[in-house]
Amino acid sequence: MLEVVLNDRLGKKVRVKCNEDDTIGDLKKLVAAQTGTKAEKIRIQKWYTIYKDHITLADYEIHDGMGLELYYN
């Protein structure tokens, strides 16, 4: 179990607990449940790398306490 911190740079920081074998799509659903935004409208990235929905957190080497960027499309 790991905790990921997502910052939307508009003053909202979201902390989400998830597993390493969860996909980015699963992470988006968890974030959508906390923020009230639709999962399809969420984009998660780090620097200029936009994370794809079907790839797991372990494949992207996302670790406990890692910060990601949250954008709304």
TAJOUR-V143389 format. One line per field, one symbol per residue. phi: phi as a letter, one per 40 degrees, with the letter a starting at -180 (. if undefined). burial: 1 if it has 9 or more other C-alpha atoms within 8 Angstrom, else 0. Layout:
phi = ???
burial = ???
This chain:
phi = .bbbbbbcgbhbbbbbcabccccccccccccccccgccccccbbabfbccccccccccccfcbcgcbbcbbbc
burial = 0111111100000101010101111111111100000010011111000010001111000110010111100
